[in-house]
């Protein structure tokens, strides 16, 4: 999915605005050109939008421009957990109906959170909300609906410079999570230990980390009985996959992350 920073909304892109309870509905300066009719209609719609958390309303202005109002709830309760839910709610609501949305970043700002971090969170969760698992489904005639672009507006010049890298970080994290979900959604009868170890080797070659695969003979020699005991319930041979990435200089003290899983 494409991510980009814009100064105003053009074309068929849906502008996503967050609204707190008791807050103002719309900031129509997100669009390059707004008619008198658009302004009048937006004013009328203010009475319809309550800002209740999770409330999603698509507003089509007389000019055809579209705004998605996302309720953020009480401002004093606003936090990162609710931000994640609101971004996912907005993306999911538009997925399939529209392929391009743009977040009004200031509307979703968090206390004590810098704009780059905010952009990273929005990008990551938009990516995750846009994901669907289609591997074993027959596609419709026109293909699967998908979100093609997420844009971000309302940023200062300084935030636009720093924000591009943060958005890219969020995009990468979101895509990586979706990739893991894709593997996890494959039925166990197809995603066997051997298949999963082969996938790990491919990922290692693609992204530059080392992968070591131990078969049952090596595992027995290392007295890894607990894992071998679990695998005895399957006709598939057990595999123990070790993935390692050393991303820093040998002269620096490392920060080590250790993860494990069994299937």
Steps between C-alpha positions, in 0.01 A plus 500: 500500500626846412547765771566868437481843659274757332409861567141473379251242375435446133307257282296222658705476819289490816612745770500333843429737790492408867232662716489503880172513688383860500766593244471670163411277208689605193801693384431544130836664440627148427361543147647733240165641392183507710170640375248705697266202475764274658543739793124527553453123489788442742343746742172308488678170561658622823181411684520140378851426623530433873866395519417181690796262489479259207229700322585512128308721258572551131397847387464572128507875432296654216820532294562125531787534747488244780582520869509213746422617852648271767375539858789515750295513819587718800814704446625441855490122440686512167810277497714282275278193536196697381705653216583152373133400509387822328751467214405138443131587514539775240708284265267201530195718437639623169661176383306365207306821443789741441863432417655824625469676837683791663530552876481848652798436727439784753154358576661182638784656698591340833620673817879479539542318167707663227357522149744248342397234751133584437550457125676169554206369704244613243693345209558171684138454601360609165711228340377243748135597458528477121610136517278212391578131457393385153728203433226236480209710379376543146557863396206708375485592132646845560765380742522546875424851625805657656621819658762635259612821668509670839592869510573738787423873512500788746874480570748784548797521258728363772272209576472419130877449482523284813167334440589328173749271672259428787224406256738266318590336832132450580433360155781246533384388846141467379602302193720271713213431740271425206758264354512310829119491504501362145726213607301442817170484311617214278348171627736284705465214254661718236735709714702202622826535697697437182303760307541757777875439525530545121312830531741611772802420282348701213434797730856485631643518150266783406563719806853412607472298820638153568277195523599161642262204473544199728340168410393232748840326502678818607227579751538156658876549522438829682251325734210727400247252635227748592463620142535153354229381739256754359581399143427132565132580456563565130618293207701802384866515594582763762712800403677744729563833329749752634488849347771750594561861406795702624415851394759707685874552510700237687646782711163607641316333786201326343135526590377141473147388415423129536181350365378142487203306372389142450252349259 
